[in-house]
């Protein structure tokens, strides 16, 4: 066992094995144990691509996939790629979400650098991928096809306040209403305001003095939603105050004010001049010069709106101890209500937890009893980190029982906690229930299917055109559509295309909007038009592939690849009918496979691979193994990790590694034997090195041709022998 430890240690030291063809300018003299000789034969291989008999396979490309950052920085993987491959593939950098953000802004700088670096290294680039349901700028795409707002129901004058993007602080945008006579300290005033905005959020109300002194922070707040909200609350100035400050830095966008009422409690006299903005008088409204906003009287009528409410949750309570996690305040539940007795501290407590809500508009009704009138807050949030969505609304209390309502717009969706915040409010409270209602507003109409398709066709063309311009026509082969076919269901005896469902909420399925039969023609036309528009290109050079996984599936008699061929036929037929002349040049097979110790299982997998290659070849199209990597499964059906392999005696370890090498060789032999020479595009090794233990892809598995120290493995030899026809 001691000897084996030394052997393994030597094997993982960088560059012990030489691999001279890969690292011919890096020389090390290291004493090596005798048993390492089992790997020394790997030093005799030429770089991978040089093993190919190009006279027998003239169009075949030996490809490798890798991360763009290290390639652009010309790190070790760059060296491997430049020495060993004809063609390189970006793992993620050429996918849409890597180049287009959630605002639709496109940045192809990293892609351009990658293509330039590859050209300088003497290798070509294969494009991966133009259309896929995953790794999309979903927020931007969904925004493009959101419902259309209806036109305003009527003319209604109000105050329109225009600012920019939301800022970090409430005071970054603010507007003032200056009074002719100040409000008196110690008196209670009631304020109400109808507010709508292009963004949702909260306006902080800070009364103070015109000279900037004695600002009363936290006097109240106004809820802003995309539909008009009637806000009202009361406050008591601590000093005489003649300036009403409305601070909306965190909201930004455009605000619409109407029906501004300010009166002393118990009085019917409105202190506000031109409170309905029916007259052209905004003389009492003002701002400071350094705040970048504008304001005017204009039409603030919202779109015609009818709201429908659907209660999604109603939380009630059973007598006993506080049922939630304590945050320093845990009121008892008495007579079916959370009974809060003020302590003078900044009290807050959960009143509803883990409520699953989708994005949208909601009303929250709080059934509560108070020993005095006033205002407290409730915060609704979907987590506790910096990315958590948080919304704070006012709970307006009357003396005795009341049902206070506030509205909110949730942008993210998720699991939300509701936190009541009496803070230092000096009143006894009994919270009986919290009811949450989803508001469906009929102030907008959905786009028609054709409108959505047309809009997304524009987006697809914009994205692909940007990519083609960025790559300057140097990338001549692409995965046009990636992973379109489902693995279950039935359409004319074949699998349907994948579609959106509850299991893939983060994905965006173009085919749901283009329709399945139009998906291929639309994307294919976009690609060919965009490529042809690049100066100096020959459209005949462009090769477009449909790429998918599990095409070698032995469990369903290769139904996945048969279904893919079916859909390619549907797309080409439809494209011809439309005059697009749709043509799919090739089929790519993702083969993320494993070597199986169980001989029956291995034989079944081999038959699945052979059948797949035959079906692909029968189409007459180019055939590409687009993502090849290999793990190891033991006789019990368990994946074997690299760490587990390294703990084995050296003879046993090498035997397993050479079994994988033979499998690589067999796959390439089958490819050459089954696929006609004219249809042989190539094979791409998806994992150059073994996967690290913390990898997001096949974590810790021995899936590479090189180990993590960039040394050749027996798999390298098997791949090379397959290319050489040995």
C-alpha positions in Angstrom: 0.0 0.0 0.0 2.9 2.4 0.7 4.2 1.9 -2.8 0.8 2.7 -4.3 0.6 6.0 -2.3 3.9 7.1 -3.9 2.7 6.1 -7.3 -0.5 8.1 -7.0 1.4 11.1 -5.6 3.7 11.1 -8.6 0.9 10.8 -11.0 -0.8 14.0 -9.8 2.3 16.1 -9.8 2.0 18.6 -12.7 3.7 17.5 -16.0 5.4 14.4 -14.7 4.3 12.4 -17.6 5.8 14.7 -20.1 3.1 14.6 -22.9 5.8 16.2 -24.8 3.7 16.9 -27.9 1.4 19.1 -25.7 4.1 20.8 -23.6 7.2 20.6 -25.8 8.7 23.7 -24.3 8.2 22.7 -20.6 11.0 20.4 -19.4 11.1 18.8 -16.0 13.5 16.2 -14.6 11.7 14.2 -12.0 12.6 10.8 -10.6 9.7 8.5 -11.3 8.7 5.2 -9.7 8.9 2.2 -11.9 5.2 1.5 -11.9 4.5 4.7 -13.6 5.7 3.0 -16.7 2.1 1.8 -17.2 1.3 5.3 -18.4 4.5 6.1 -20.3 3.1 4.8 -23.6 1.0 7.9 -23.8 4.0 10.0 -24.4 4.5 8.4 -27.8 1.2 9.8 -29.2 1.3 12.8 -31.4 -1.1 15.7 -30.6 -4.6 14.4 -30.9 -5.5 15.9 -34.3 -2.3 14.6 -35.9 -3.5 11.0 -35.3 -6.3 11.4 -37.8 -5.9 9.8 -41.3 -7.0 12.9 -43.2 -6.8 11.2 -46.6 -9.5 8.8 -45.4 -11.5 11.4 -43.5 -10.8 14.7 -45.3 -13.7 16.8 -43.8 -13.5 15.5 -40.3 -12.8 18.0 -37.5 -11.3 17.0 -34.1 -13.0 19.5 -31.7 -12.7 20.4 -28.0 -14.9 22.5 -25.8 -13.6 24.8 -23.1 -14.2 28.0 -21.2 -13.6 31.1 -23.1 -11.9 33.1 -20.3 -9.0 30.7 -20.0 -8.7 30.4 -23.7 -8.6 34.1 -24.2 -6.0 34.4 -21.4 -4.0 31.7 -23.1 -3.8 29.5 -20.1 -3.1 25.8 -20.0 -6.4 24.8 -21.7 -5.5 27.2 -24.5 -2.2 25.3 -24.9 -4.1 21.9 -25.0 -6.6 23.2 -27.5 -4.1 24.8 -29.8 -2.0 21.6 -29.9 -4.7 19.0 -30.1 -7.8 20.3 -31.9 -8.9 21.6 -35.3 -11.8 23.4 -33.8 -12.9 24.8 -30.4 -16.3 25.3 -28.9 -17.2 27.8 -26.2 -19.0 26.1 -23.2 -21.2 29.1 -22.3 -19.9 32.3 -23.7 -21.8 32.2 -27.1 -25.1 31.4 -25.5 -27.7 34.2 -25.5 -27.7 35.1 -21.8 -23.9 35.5 -21.9 -24.2 38.2 -24.5 -27.6 39.8 -23.9 -28.7 41.1 -20.5 -32.1 41.5 -19.0 -32.5 45.0 -20.5 -31.8 43.6 -24.0 -28.3 45.2 -24.1 -25.9 43.1 -26.2 -22.2 42.7 -25.5 -20.2 40.5 -27.8 -16.7 41.6 -26.8 -15.7 38.3 -25.1 -17.0 36.4 -28.2 -14.9 38.6 -30.5 -11.8 38.1 -28.4 -12.4 34.3 -28.5 -12.7 34.2 -32.3 -9.6 36.3 -32.7 -7.6 34.2 -30.3 -8.7 31.0 -32.0 -7.7 32.4 -35.4 -4.3 33.4 -34.1 -3.9 29.9 -32.7 -4.8 28.3 -36.1 -8.0 26.7 -35.0 -11.6 27.3 -36.1 -14.6 28.0 -33.9 -17.9 26.1 -33.8 -20.8 28.2 -32.6 -22.8 27.0 -29.6 -25.7 27.9 -29.6 -28.1 30.2 -31.4 -31.5 29.1 -30.1 -32.1 27.3 -26.8 -34.7 27.4 -24.0 -32.1 27.7 -21.3 -29.7 30.5 -20.5 -31.9 33.1 -22.0 -32.4 36.8 -21.0 -35.9 35.7 -19.9 -36.9 39.0 -18.2 -36.2 41.0 -21.4 -38.0 38.5 -23.6 -41.0 38.3 -21.4 -41.1 42.1 -21.2 -41.3 42.3 -25.0 -44.5 40.3 -25.0 -46.2 41.5 -21.9 -49.8 42.6 -22.1 -50.8 45.9 -23.8 -52.2 48.5 -21.6 -55.6 49.9 -22.6 -55.9 53.6 -23.4 -57.0 55.9 -20.6 -60.6 55.7 -19.7 -61.0 59.5 -19.6 -59.1 62.8 -19.4 -58.2 63.5 -15.7 -55.8 66.3 -14.8 -53.2 65.7 -12.2 -49.5 66.3 -11.3 -47.0 64.3 -13.5 -43.5 64.0 -11.9 -40.8 62.7 -14.1 -37.4 61.3 -12.9 -34.9 58.7 -14.0 -34.0 55.2 -12.9 -34.4 54.2 -9.2 -31.6 55.4 -6.9 -30.1 54.1 -3.7 -31.7 56.6 -1.3 -35.2 58.1 -0.8 -33.9 61.7 -1.0 -32.2 61.2 -4.4 -35.6 62.3 -6.0 -38.0 64.5 -4.0 -40.7 67.1 -4.6 -42.2 69.6 -2.1 -45.5 71.1 -1.4 -45.0 74.4 0.5 -47.9 75.7 2.7 -49.0 79.3 3.1 -49.4 78.7 6.9 -47.5 76.0 8.8 -49.0 73.0 10.4 -49.0 73.3 14.2 -46.9 71.2 16.5 -48.9 68.6 18.5 -52.0 68.7 16.3 -53.0 65.7 14.3 -53.5 66.0 10.5 -55.0 63.6 8.0 -53.4 63.4 4.6 -54.6 61.5 1.5 -53.2 61.2 -2.0 -54.0 59.1 -5.1 -50.7 57.8 -6.6 -49.8 55.8 -9.6 -46.4 55.2 -11.1 -44.4 53.4 -13.8 -42.5 51.7 -11.1 -43.8 50.2 -7.9 -42.4 51.1 -4.4 -42.9 53.5 -1.5 -42.7 57.3 -1.3 -41.4 58.5 2.1 -43.3 61.4 3.6 -41.0 63.8 5.6 -42.7 67.0 6.7 -40.4 69.8 7.7 -39.5 73.4 7.3 -38.7 75.4 4.1 -35.3 76.3 5.6 -34.4 72.6 5.8 -34.6 72.3 9.6 -36.7 70.1 11.8 -37.4 67.4 9.3 -39.7 64.7 10.7 -38.5 61.4 9.3 -40.9 58.4 9.3 -44.1 60.5 9.4 -45.7 58.1 6.9 -45.4 56.7 3.4 -47.4 56.4 0.2 -47.7 53.2 -1.7 -46.9 53.4 -5.5 -48.3 50.7 -7.8 -48.8 50.6 -11.6 -52.5 51.1 -10.9 -53.8 54.0 -8.9 -53.7 53.6 -5.1 -55.6 55.8 -2.7 -53.2 56.4 0.2 -54.3 57.9 3.5 -52.8 58.2 7.0 -52.5 60.7 9.9 -49.5 62.3 11.5 -48.7 64.7 14.2 -45.9 67.3 13.6 -43.4 67.6 16.4 -42.6 71.2 15.4 -44.5 73.8 13.3 -43.9 72.7 9.7 -44.6 74.3 6.4 -43.0 72.0 3.8 -44.4 68.6 2.8 -41.6 66.5 1.4 -42.3 63.6 -0.9 -39.1 61.5 -1.3 -39.2 58.9 -4.0 -35.5 58.2 -4.9 -36.0 54.4 -4.6 -39.0 54.4 -6.9 -37.9 56.7 -9.7 -39.7 56.6 -13.1 -42.8 58.7 -13.6 -45.3 59.4 -10.8 -49.0 60.6 -11.2 -50.5 62.5 -8.2 -54.2 63.3 -7.9 -56.7 64.3 -5.2 -54.2 65.6 -2.6 -56.0 66.4 0.7 -54.4 67.7 3.9 -56.6 68.7 6.8 -56.6 69.0 10.5 -58.3 66.0 12.1 -61.9 66.8 12.8 -62.0 69.5 10.1 -63.4 69.4 6.6 -61.2 72.2 5.3 -58.6 71.1 2.8 -55.4 73.1 3.3 -54.1 72.1 -0.2 -54.6 74.7 -3.1 -55.8 73.1 -6.4 -55.9 69.7 -4.8 -57.5 68.0 -7.8 -55.2 69.9 -10.3 -58.1 71.0 -12.3 -56.6 74.5 -12.5 -53.3 75.3 -14.1 -51.7 76.2 -10.8 -48.7 74.4 -9.4 -47.3 77.5 -7.5 -47.1 75.6 -4.2 -45.1 72.8 -5.7 -41.3 73.1 -5.8 -38.0 71.3 -5.8 -34.3 72.1 -5.1 -32.1 72.7 -8.1 -29.8 69.7 -7.6 -32.7 67.1 -7.8 -33.0 66.0 -11.4 -36.8 65.8 -11.8 -39.5 67.7 -13.7 -43.2 68.2 -13.0 -46.2 69.6 -14.7 -50.0 69.3 -14.8 -51.3 66.8 -17.3 -53.5 63.8 -17.8 -53.0 61.2 -15.1 -56.0 59.0 -15.8 -55.0 55.4 -15.7 -56.0 52.8 -18.2 -59.5 51.5 -18.0 -59.4 49.1 -15.2 -61.6 46.5 -13.5 -60.0 44.6 -10.7 -60.8 41.1 -9.8 -59.6 39.6 -6.5 -58.8 36.0 -5.7 -57.9 35.2 -2.1 -54.7 33.0 -2.1 -54.2 32.8 1.6 -55.9 33.8 4.9 -53.8 33.3 8.1 -55.7 33.0 11.4 -54.3 32.0 14.8 -55.0 29.5 17.6 -54.6 30.4 21.2 -51.2 29.6 22.7 -47.6 30.5 22.2 -46.2 32.5 19.4 -46.0 30.0 16.5 -43.0 31.5 14.5 -39.3 32.2 14.9 -38.8 34.9 17.5 -37.1 38.2 16.6 -37.2 39.6 20.2 -40.9 40.0 20.1 -43.3 37.0 20.5 -46.8 38.1 21.4 -49.1 35.5 22.8 -52.2 34.4 20.9 -55.3 35.2 22.9 -58.9 34.8 21.8 -57.7 33.9 18.3 -55.5 37.0 17.9 -51.9 37.9 18.3 -51.9 40.1 21.4 -49.2 42.8 21.3 -48.6 44.9 24.3 -46.2 47.9 23.6 -42.8 47.8 25.3 -41.3 51.0 23.9 -38.8 48.9 21.9 -38.6 48.6 18.1 -40.9 45.6 18.0 -41.6 43.4 15.0 -42.8 39.9 14.6 -43.9 37.4 12.0 -47.6 37.0 11.3 -47.4 34.8 8.2 -44.4 32.8 6.9 -43.4 31.0 3.7 -46.3 32.0 1.6 -45.6 31.0 -2.1 -46.6 33.9 -4.4 -46.0 34.4 -8.0 -45.1 37.8 -9.4 -48.0 40.2 -9.8 -50.3 42.6 -7.9 -51.7 41.8 -4.5 -53.9 43.3 -1.8 -53.1 42.6 1.8 -56.0 42.9 4.3 -55.0 43.1 8.0 -57.9 42.5 10.5 -56.7 44.2 13.6 -57.8 46.0 16.8 -56.0 48.9 18.3 -56.5 50.9 21.4 -55.7 54.1 19.4 -55.6 55.4 15.9 -52.3 55.6 14.0 -50.1 53.9 11.5 -47.7 50.9 11.7 -45.9 49.0 9.0 -45.8 45.6 7.5 -42.9 44.3 5.5 -43.3 41.5 3.0 -40.1 39.9 1.8 -38.9 36.7 0.1 -35.7 36.0 1.9 -33.0 37.8 4.0 -30.1 38.3 1.6 -29.2 41.3 -0.5 -31.1 39.9 -3.5 -34.3 39.4 -1.5 -37.4 41.3 -2.7 -38.8 43.5 0.0 -42.0 45.6 0.2 -43.2 47.7 3.1 -46.8 48.9 3.3 -48.8 51.0 5.8 -51.3 49.5 8.1 -53.7 52.3 9.0 -55.2 51.8 12.4 -58.4 53.1 13.8 -59.4 52.9 17.4 -61.1 49.6 17.8 -61.5 47.0 15.1 -60.6 47.7 11.5 -59.5 45.9 8.3 -56.6 47.9 6.9 -55.6 47.3 3.3 -52.4 48.0 1.4 -51.5 46.9 -2.1 -48.2 45.7 -3.5 -46.6 44.6 -6.7 -44.2 41.6 -6.5 -41.7 41.5 -9.2 -39.8 38.3 -8.4 -42.2 35.8 -6.9 -41.1 33.2 -4.3 -41.8 32.3 -0.7 -42.7 35.4 1.3 -42.6 36.2 5.0 -45.0 38.9 6.4 -43.6 40.9 9.3 -45.8 43.3 11.4 -43.8 46.2 12.7 -45.5 48.1 15.6 -42.0 49.3 16.5 -42.5 52.0 19.2 -46.2 52.5 18.5 -47.8 53.0 21.9 -51.0 51.0 21.6 -52.2 47.5 22.4 -52.9 45.5 19.3 -54.8 42.3 18.5 -54.1 40.9 15.1 -56.9 38.5 14.1 -56.0 37.6 10.5 -53.9 38.4 7.4 -55.6 37.9 4.1 -53.6 38.0 0.8 -55.5 38.5 -2.4 -54.2 38.3 -6.0 -55.4 41.2 -8.0 -56.1 40.6 -11.7 -56.4 43.9 -13.5 -58.3 44.2 -16.7 -56.5 47.3 -17.8 -54.4 45.4 -20.3 -55.0 42.9 -23.0 -52.6 40.1 -24.0 -50.8 40.3 -27.3 -52.2 38.0 -29.9 -50.2 34.8 -30.7 -49.1 36.5 -34.0 -48.0 39.6 -32.2 -45.9 37.6 -29.8 -44.4 35.6 -32.6 -43.6 38.7 -34.7 -42.1 40.4 -31.7 -39.9 37.5 -30.7 -38.9 36.9 -34.3 -37.6 40.5 -34.2 -35.7 39.7 -31.0 -34.3 36.5 -32.5 -33.1 38.3 -35.6 -31.5 41.1 -33.5 -29.6 38.6 -31.4 -28.4 36.4 -34.2 -27.5 39.4 -36.4 -25.4 40.8 -33.5 -23.6 37.5 -33.1 -22.9 37.0 -36.8 -21.5 40.6 -37.1 -19.4 40.1 -34.0 -17.9 36.8 -35.4 -17.3 38.5 -38.8 -18.4 35.4 -40.7 -15.4 33.4 -39.3 -17.7 31.0 -37.5 -19.1 28.9 -40.3 -20.8 26.1 -38.4 -23.4 26.5 -35.6 -25.8 24.7 -33.4 -28.9 26.4 -34.8 -31.3 24.9 -32.2 -30.2 23.1 -29.0 -32.2 20.5 -27.1 -35.6 21.1 -28.7 -37.1 17.6 -28.4 -38.9 16.2 -25.3 -38.3 12.8 -24.0 -41.9 11.8 -23.6 -45.3 12.5 -25.1 -46.6 11.8 -28.6 -46.9 13.7 -31.9 -47.7 11.4 -34.8 -45.8 8.7 -33.0 -42.8 10.8 -32.1 -41.8 12.9 -29.1 -43.1 16.5 -29.2 -40.9 19.6 -28.7 -40.2 20.6 -25.1 -42.5 23.3 -23.7 -42.7 25.5 -20.6 -44.1 23.9 -17.5 -43.8 24.1 -13.7 -40.6 22.1 -13.8 -38.6 24.7 -15.8 -39.7 28.1 -14.5 -36.4 29.8 -15.4 -36.4 28.8 -19.0 -37.9 30.5 -22.1 -39.2 28.3 -24.8 -39.2 30.0 -28.2 -41.2 27.2 -29.7 -44.2 28.0 -27.4 -44.5 31.3 -29.2 -43.3 30.5 -32.7 -45.4 27.2 -32.7 -43.5 23.9 -33.0 -43.6 23.8 -36.8 -42.4 27.4 -37.2 -39.5 27.2 -34.7 -37.0 25.7 -37.1 -37.9 27.9 -40.2 -37.8 31.2 -38.2 -34.5 30.5 -36.6 -32.9 29.0 -39.7 -33.9 32.1 -41.8 -32.6 34.4 -39.1 -29.2 32.7 -39.2 -28.8 32.5 -42.9 -29.9 36.1 -43.5 -27.6 37.4 -40.7 -24.6 35.5 -42.0 -25.2 36.6 -45.6 -25.4 40.2 -44.4 -21.8 40.0 -43.1 -19.5 41.6 -45.6 -17.4 39.1 -47.5 -19.2 35.9 -46.6 -20.3 33.1 -48.9 -23.7 31.9 -47.7 -22.9 28.4 -49.0 -20.2 28.1 -46.3 -22.7 28.3 -43.4 -23.5 24.9 -41.9 -26.4 24.7 -39.4 -26.9 21.8 -37.0 -29.7 20.6 -34.8 -28.2 19.4 -31.5 -29.8 17.3 -28.8 -29.1 14.8 -26.0 -30.0 11.1 -25.4 -30.1 10.4 -29.1 -28.3 7.1 -28.3 -31.1 6.1 -26.0 -31.3 2.3 -25.7 -34.3 2.4 -23.3 -36.8 3.6 -26.0 -35.2 2.1 -29.1 -33.7 5.4 -30.1 -37.0 7.2 -30.2 -35.3 10.5 -29.4 -33.2 10.6 -32.5 -36.1 9.4 -34.6 -38.2 12.2 -33.2 -35.4 14.7 -34.0 -35.2 13.6 -37.6 -39.1 13.9 -37.7 -39.0 17.5 -36.6 -36.2 18.4 -39.0 -38.4 17.1 -41.7 -41.4 19.1 -40.4 -39.3 22.3 -40.3 -37.8 21.8 -43.8 -41.2 21.1 -45.3 -42.8 24.1 -43.6 -39.9 26.3 -44.7 -40.3 25.2 -48.2 -44.0 26.0 -48.1 -43.3 29.5 -46.9 -40.6 30.1 -49.5 -37.8 30.2 -46.8 -36.0 27.3 -48.5 -35.2 26.0 -45.0 -32.3 23.6 -44.9 -30.8 21.9 -41.9 -27.2 20.8 -42.8 -26.5 18.4 -40.0 -27.4 16.6 -36.7 -25.4 16.8 -33.5 -25.5 14.2 -30.8 -24.6 15.0 -27.2 -23.1 11.8 -25.9 -22.6 12.3 -22.2 -22.1 8.6 -21.7 -20.4 6.2 -19.3 -18.5 2.9 -19.5 -20.5 0.2 -17.8 -18.8 -2.7 -16.0 -22.0 -4.7 -16.4 -21.5 -6.4 -19.8 -25.2 -6.7 -20.6 -25.7 -3.0 -20.0 -22.6 -2.0 -22.0 -23.7 -4.1 -24.9 -27.2 -2.4 -24.9 -25.5 1.0 -24.8 -23.3 0.1 -27.7 -26.3 -1.0 -29.8 -28.0 2.3 -29.0 -25.0 4.2 -30.3 -24.8 2.1 -33.5 -28.5 2.6 -34.1 -28.2 6.3 -33.5 -25.4 6.6 -36.0 -27.3 4.6 -38.6 -30.4 6.8 -38.2 -28.4 10.0 -38.5 -26.5 8.7 -41.5 -29.7 7.7 -43.3 -30.8 11.4 -43.3 -28.0 12.2 -45.7 -27.0 15.1 -43.5 -23.7 15.9 -41.8 -23.2 13.9 -38.6 -21.5 15.4 -35.6 -20.9 14.0 -32.1 -21.2 17.4 -30.5 -20.6 16.8 -26.8 -18.7 13.6 -26.0 -17.5 12.8 -22.5 -17.4 9.6 -20.5 -17.8 8.5 -16.9 -17.4 5.1 -15.3 -20.2 3.0 -13.8 -19.3 0.0 -11.7 -20.9 -3.4 -11.6 -23.5 -2.2 -9.0 -24.6 0.7 -11.2 -22.7 3.4 -9.2 -20.8 6.3 -10.8 -17.1 6.0 -10.0 -15.4 9.3 -9.2 -11.8 10.2 -10.0 -11.0 10.3 -6.3 -12.3 6.7 -6.0 -10.2 5.6 -9.0 -7.0 7.1 -7.5 -7.5 5.1 -4.3 -7.4 1.8 -6.2 -4.3 -0.3 -6.6 -2.5 0.9 -9.7 -3.2 -2.2 -11.8 -6.9 -2.1 -11.1 -7.0 1.6 -11.8 -5.2 1.3 -15.1 -7.5 -1.5 -16.1 -10.6 0.6 -15.6 -9.0 3.6 -17.4 -8.0 1.4 -20.4 -11.5 0.0 -20.6 -12.8 3.6 -21.0 -10.0 4.1 -23.6 -11.2 1.1 -25.6 -14.8 2.4 -25.4 -13.6 5.8 -26.9 -11.8 3.9 -29.6 -14.9 1.8 -30.4 -17.1 4.8 -30.6 -14.9 6.5 -33.1 -14.5 3.3 -35.1 -18.3 3.0 -35.3 -18.6 6.6 -36.4 -16.1 6.0 -39.3 -17.7 2.7 -40.2 -21.3 3.8 -40.2 -21.2 7.4 -41.3 -20.3 8.0 -45.0 -17.1 10.0 -45.5 -19.1 12.8 -47.1 -21.2 13.2 -44.0 -18.4 13.1 -41.4 -18.3 16.5 -39.8 -16.4 15.5 -36.7 -16.4 14.7 -32.9 -16.1 17.2 -30.1 -14.7 16.2 -26.7 -16.8 18.1 -24.3 -14.6 17.7 -21.2 -10.9 18.2 -21.9 -10.0 17.4 -18.3 -11.6 15.4 -15.5 -14.4 17.3 -13.7 -13.3 19.0 -10.4 -15.0 17.9 -7.2 -16.9 21.2 -7.1 -17.9 21.2 -10.8 -21.4 21.9 -11.9 -21.0 19.3 -14.6 -20.5 15.6 -13.8 -19.0 16.5 -10.4 -15.7 14.8 -9.6 -16.0 12.2 -12.5 -13.1 11.0 -14.7 -14.7 12.5 -17.9 -11.6 14.0 -19.5 -8.9 13.0 -21.9 -6.5 14.7 -19.5 -6.4 14.7 -15.7 -6.7 17.9 -13.7 -2.9 18.3 -13.9 -3.2 18.4 -17.8 -1.6 14.9 -18.1 -2.8 12.5 -20.8 -5.0 9.7 -19.6 -5.5 6.3 -21.3 -8.7 7.8 -22.7 -6.5 10.1 -24.7 -4.8 7.1 -26.2 -8.1 5.4 -27.0 -9.4 8.6 -28.7 -6.1 8.9 -30.7 -6.2 5.2 -31.8 -9.8 5.6 -32.9 -8.8 8.6 -35.0 -5.8 6.7 -36.5 -7.9 3.6 -37.2 -5.5 1.3 -35.2 
